[in-house]
């Protein structure tokens, strides 16, 4: 039987020193035993590792952050996605309470808050509450005044522990009963959540704002692979809908999305959708494209989805033109008389070039526009739905390891450089340079290992003997009169034969692919748009009289080496 429980949590800093150990249930392997076995695996280490050589046999789940390492051991069969999702939720909660980025010093300085969070999020191994808004109503967070008074020894709030490494067990029951403080006093009991807490678990109680604002940010990440002929092999867009709610009371919202093809195509466009618990799934199933929800307070991830940009039925329509990409890449190899040159062409679509009408960009509504009640799109930093703008273009061209150097990097726009340590040619094109539609080219010359022809070209008739430290005359440097006469070969034929040999040797030195990274503000590859965002005044509570929230929508498409061309 597969278990759905967390046995223990171990947190290590960037030096692999244990800073927190929290045991929920049973007797899992200690952090001192597990860490060397985890580090014994080569990088990149998988998120799930089976350790059969310890007692008990353990499955180790891990989450690596820039400065921290989270490990969860499991001695019984456990659902992997359950544990990994708990770790991601834990990091989000810690960042919400302690601040981002999450550092070891922040955890060490707030052991008391971390202990309460671990006890509230997971009770005896059973995950129960992972919503930051609900946790704020039950977790006692000290004020900065209390910390200052406690630091100088005056009466006030005091932390539970001061040791560098703290071990907590589930039977401590710190979050639900009074606990003794190090000073000997009793910690004030927390307020009863049933009396003052929110009826909705993901939204804080008594939320009040002087200015009411609602923002929708839709971000899509491209993943497109093109064949050498330019025909798309695969094209996907992974989207996320981030929502920012700064509105008083308990609002009830209705977000309506539209896609190309009408409402009948919503289910086909939205593949593998995932929703925040606040979304009413019955409404989405009844009317696809409509999300009815009571939002959490602040910024949260409302939904995620995946879109297949290529039609699955009509193979003839799978062309690069139908994708309507902001830019495409072409790679031409083995150019020049010796086949040592290659050329990369970036084709920028005219739909994503800057125009004079798009020079004045829209921004988020300011204080003067608050209370208008109108839906105002915003696109910070240039680019709008009417005139999307291509920005931050970077072309990466991986080279074979045999390439010794790249010379004569000639770019029609932007700057290019070759990094021998990584064997990558990086071509950066500024936003201004990418604002003109058309073709942008980069031509490079490859230098590979020294060949016999190169040694002959560089030869002077003498060879250096490293063993004796002397120069020896080459045998073929001067021909004697008794040697057999060579067949007559013209100079032109000699050059052609030499160029053919060099072209054959340079063929393996050509790049096999090129990828593009960029961002486009005001455009989504899937064509999804926000049709409306309405506030249901009948179902909402505690809004106040005459509340008309300011609304804003932003679209963003990014490619992190997601547009790849094979050659």
N, C-alpha and C positions, 0 to 999 in steps of 0.2 A: 504493500500500500504506500502510495506516495504521500509524504508528509508536506504540510504547509506551515512550517514553524521555523523560527530563527533561534538557533542554539546559543550563539555567542557573536560578539562583534569586537574586532581588534582594529585599532587605528595606529598607524606608524607615520613618522615624519619623513622628510626627505633624506635623512641619514639612516633610515630603517630602524630608528629607536622607537620603542613602544611608548605611546603617550596616553593610551586609554584601552582598557580591557573590560568589557561588559558581558557577563555570562547570564543568559536568560534561563536555560534549562539544561538537564542532564550533565554529563561531565565531558565536554569536548576537549580535544587536544589543546594544549596551552599555546600562547602566542610564541613563546620561545622555541617550541618544537616545530611549529608550522612555518615560521618565517624562513629558516634555511632551506627547507624543502621547496618553498615557493621560489626563492631566488636561484635555486639550482636549475630551473628551467630557463632556457635561452629566450632572449627577447626577439620579437614581441611575445609576451606571455599571454596565453588565452585567459578568458574570464572564468572558465571552469576547468579545474585541474583535479584529477583523481589521484589520491595518495594512498596506495595499498600497503605501504611498508611501515605504517604506524598503527598503534592500537588506541582507539578503534580505527578501522579503515575510514578515511575521511574524504569527502568531496569538498574542495576548497573553491569558494566564489570570491572574486576580487574585483575591485573598482579602483582604477588608478586616476588620481587627480594630479595637477601640476606640482603640488607640494605635499600630498598626502597619499597614503595607501590604505584602503579599507579591505579587510579580509573577514569572511564569514565561513566558519567550518560547519559541516553537516555530516553527522555519523550515520544518518539514515537517508533513504531515497527522498529527495526533495525536488520540487519543481524548479528548474534553473531560472526561468523567467520571473518567478515569484521573488526569489532572493535578489536577483539583479535589479528588479524594479524597486524593491525596498531600499537598496543601496542608493539608487538614483534619487528616490524621494528623500532619503536621509540627507544627502548632500544639499538638495534644494532647501530643505528646512533649516539646516545649519547655516547656509548662506543667508537665508532670510532673517535669522535671529542674530547671527554673529557678524554678518556683513561679508560681501564678496570683495576680493578673492578669499577663499577659505584657507587659513594658515594654521600651522600647529600652535603658534603663540596665542591665537584667538581661542582655541580649544583649551589650552592650558590655563588661560586667564579666566575662563568661564566654565569651569568644571561643574559648578552648581547648576547652571542653565542646561548644559549638555546632559547631565544626569536626569533632570526632569524630563527633557525631550525624549530620551531613550526609554524612560519608563512609561510615558504617555503614548508613544508611537507603537510600542510593542510590549504587551503584557504577558509575562511568562512564555515568551516565544510567539505569541499570536499577535499579528499585526492588526491594530485596531484604529489608529487615528494618525493620518499623515497629511492632513490639511493644515497649512501654516496659519490660516485665519482662525480655525477652531483651536489650535494649540495656543494661540496668544491669549485665549480666554481662560486657560487652565494652567499655564506655565508662569511661574512667578519670576519675572525678569527684573533684576535690581536696577534702580535709577542711579544716575551718575553721582548724585548727592550721597546716597547710601554707601556707594563704593568709596567715596572720599572720606566719609566719617569712619567707616570700618577700617580704612587704611591707616588712620592716625590713632586708632584705639578708642574712639568715642562711641557711645551707644548708637547703634544703627544696624543696618543689614550686614550680615557676615556670611561668607561662603561656607560650604560644607567642608571642603578639603583644601589643603594647601600643598600636598605632595605633588611631585612632578608626574609620577605614574599613579593612576588611580584605578582600582578594581572595584566594580559594582556588581552586585548580584541581584537577581530578580526579587528576592525576598526582602530587600531593603524597604520597599513600599514607600518611597520618599514622597511621591506625588499625591498620595491620598490620605496620609495621616501625619500628625505633627511629628517633627523630628528634632532631636536635640542638636543645638548648634555647638560649635567648638567652645563658645563662651559659656555654655551651660544653660542658655535661655531656650525657650521654645520658639520655633519658627511659626509665624502666624499662619493659620490654616487658610487655604485658598477659598475663594467664594464658590458656592455651589453652582456648577455650570447649569444645572436644571432650572435654577431660579433666575440667573442672569444671562446665561449663555444663549446663543442664537438657536432658533428652531432649525435653521439650515446649517449643516455641519461645515460647509466650506466658506461661510460668510460670517464675519465678525458682527457682534451685536452693537447697536447704537452708533452706526457709522454716520458721520456728519461732515459735509463739505460746504464751503462757502461758494465755490464754483463747481458746477457739475459738468463732467466731461466723459465722453465715451470715444475710444479710439480703436480702430481695427487695423492690424498690420498683417498682410498676407505675404509670405516669403516662400518662393519656390527655388529649389536647387536642381539644376539641370544635370542630366547624365546622358550624353549622346555619343554614340560611336559610329564613325563613318568608314566605309570601305575605301580602298585606294581609288575606285572609280567615282567616289563621291556619293554613292548610294548609302542611305542610312541603314545600319544593321540593327540598332536598338536606340530608343529614345524614350526617356522617362523624366518626369518632373515630380519630385517629392516636395509637397507643400505643407506648410504649417500656418495656422491662423492664430495669431497672438491678439489678445484682447486686453485693453486697459480700461478699467472701470473706476472712476472717481466720482461717485454719486451717492447721495445720502439715502438712508433708509434701506428698504429691500426692493430694488427695482425688478421688474419682470420684462425681459427684452425678447424681441423677435428679429433675428438676422436672416435676411433672404439673399441667397446667392443665385446668380444666373450663369449659364455656360453657353457656348456656341451650340446651336441646334435646338434650343428651347428646353422646357422642363422635362421633355421626354428623354433627353440625353444626360440628365444629371446623374443617374445611377451608373451609366456607362463611363462618364468622366471620372467620378469619384470612386476609385478603386481602393479597397482596403482602408476605409475611413476609420479613424479613431477619435473619440470624443472625451471631453472632460466630464466627470460625473454630473455636473450641473445641467448638461444638455438632456432634454426630454427625448428619448429615443423613439417613443411612440409617434411624436409629431414628425420626426424625420422619416420614419417608415411610411407614414400616411402621406406626407407631402415632402418628397425629397428636395433638398435645397433650402428648407426652412429649419432654422435652429431656434427653438424656444428654450430659454434658460434664465435662471437667476444667477448673475455673475458673482464670483468671489470679489472681495475688495482688493484693488490694485491690479497688477499685471499678471496674467496667467495664460497658459496655452489652451485655447478653446477647442481646437480640433487639428487633426493631421490627416493627410491623404496622399495617395499616389496616383499619377495620371500617366497612362500609356499614350504617348504622342503619335504613335504610328497606328494606322488602322489595321485591325487584325484580319479583316476579310479581303479587302481589295489590295493585293500585293502590287498591282501596277501603280497605285497611287502613293507608294512609299518612295517619294522623292524628296530631295532636300528643299525644294521650293514649297512643298506643302507644310514643312515644319515651321517656316517663317522665322528662322533664327536670326538674331541680330548680326551674326558674323559666322563665316565658315572658313576652313583652312584647307589649303592645297599644298602638297609637298612634292617637289620635283627633284629627283636624285640623279647622280652620275652625269652632271653637266660639265661642259668644257672639253677641251681636246684630250685631257688625261682622266676625265671622269672624277675629278677631285672636288667639284663644286656641287652644292645643292641649294635649292631656293624654296623658301616658305612664303606663301601668299595668303594674306588675310583679306577676305572679301567682306566689306562692311556694307550692310543693307542700307538703302536710302531711307527706309522708314525709321531708322534709329540714329540718323545724323542730325546734328544740331541745326536749328533754323532761327531766323531772326524773331519769329513769333514766340519761340520757346525760351528766349533769353531771360524773361522775367519769370522766375520759378515761384510756385506756390509754397507756402509754409504753413505750419500749424497755426490755427487761429489764435490770435493774441487776446489780451484782456478786453480790447475794444469790441471784439466780435462775440464775446461770451453772452449767452442768453438769447442768441438769435434763433436757436431751435432749428437751424438749417444744417444739412449734411454738407460739410466742407471738406473736399479731399485735400490732402497735404502731401507734399513730396519734398522733403528736406534736401537741400544740396543740389537742386536742379533736376529736371525731368518730371514729366506729368503724363497722365494717361493719354492726353492729346498729342504730346510730343515726347516720347520716351527717349532717354539719352544713354548711350553706351559709355561706360566709365571703367577705369582701373583694368585695362587690358594688359594681360601678361601671357606671352607664348612661351611654353617650355618644350624644348627639343632634347630628349635624352639621346646621348651618343654612345656607341660601342666603347668598350674598355680599351680597345686597341688604338683608339684615336689619341695621338700624342699632343696635338694642338689644333686650334681653329684660328685661321688667319683671315684677314680681310673680311671682317663682318660688316657688310654694306647694307644698311637699312634705309629705306626711303623715308620712313618716319620712325621716331622713337630712338631708343638706345638699346644695344644688344651687347652681351658679354658672355664669355665662356668661362666656366668654373671647372678647372681640371680635376679638383678633388671629388666633385660629384658627377663629372662628365655630362654636364647639362648646359645647353645654350639657353639663356634667358633673354627674352626680347620684351621690353616694356614700352608701351605706347601710352602716352598721356591722354587725358580726356580731350584736350584741345586737338591733338593730332588725330584722335579717333572720331572727331566730330564731322569729318568730311567723308561722304560715301565714296566707294570705289575700292581699288585694289592697293594694298600696301605690301611691299616685298622686302624680304631679307635674304641676301645671298652670302654664302659662306664658303670658304675653302678649307678642306680637311687635310691635315698633315698626319700621316700614319707612321709606322715604324720605318726605319731606314732600310731601303732595298739595295740590291746590288747595283742597280742603275744609278741610285743616288750616290753610292760610294764611288762609282766610276766618275760621276760628274764632279764630285768634290775632290777626286784624287789628283795628285801632283807628280806621280811617277815614283813616289817613295812611300814606304809603309813603316810605321813606328813599331819596334819590337819592345813590348813592355817588359819582357823577361830580362833582356840584355840591356835595355835602355839605349838602344841604338836604332838608327834609321836604316832599313834595308831597301835596296833597290828592287822594285817589282820586276818579276821575270818578263811580264808583258809590256813593261814601260818602253823598252826600246827593242825593236825587232831586229834580229840579226839578218845578215844577207843570205844565210843558208836556210832560213825558214821557208816553208812552202807559200807560194803567193795565194792570198785570199781571193775568193770569188768577187767579182766587181759588183758592189751594191751602191746604188745612188744614195745621196744624202737624204733625199725626200723619203725614200723607202725606209731608211734607218730610223728616221724620226717617227714615221707611222708605226713601225714595229714597236718602238720604245713606248709610244703613247698607248698602244693597244695593251702592252704588258702592264703599264701603270693603271690604265682604266680597269683591267681585270683585278689588280691588287687593291684598288680603291673601292671596288663594289661592296665588300663587307664592311667598309667604314662609313657607309651612308646611314642616316637615321631611319628607324623603322616606324616611327610615329611622332606626332606632335599634338600637344594639348593646349587648350586656351582657357584662361581664367578671366572673368569679367563680371560686371554687375550692370543691371539695367533697372533704373527707377521709373516707375509708372507703367510697367508692362509685366504680364505674366504669360509664360509659355503655354499654359493650358487654356487661356482665354477666360478664366473664372473672374467674375466681377461681383462686387457688393451691390445688389439692387436696392436694398433699403435696410435701415436699422430703426426699428420702432420701439417706443416705450409704451407698454400697456398700462395705462393709468388705473384701470379697474382692478387689475391683479396686484399692482405694486402697493407697497405700504411705507408710510413714513417719509414720503418724498418732500412734502411741503407744498405750499400753494404756488401755482404758476411756475413750476420747475420745467425748464426747457433746456436740456443738456446740449452742450456743444459736441458735435460729432465730427470725426475725421477718419479718412480711409487712406491707407498707403499700400502700394504694390511694389514689390521688389523681387527681381529674378537674379540669382547669382550662379556662377559656375566656378567651382574650385577644381580646375583641371578636368571639368566635366565634359567639355567638348573635345573629343579625341578623334584624330584622323590617322588611319593606318596607311602605310605606304610600302 
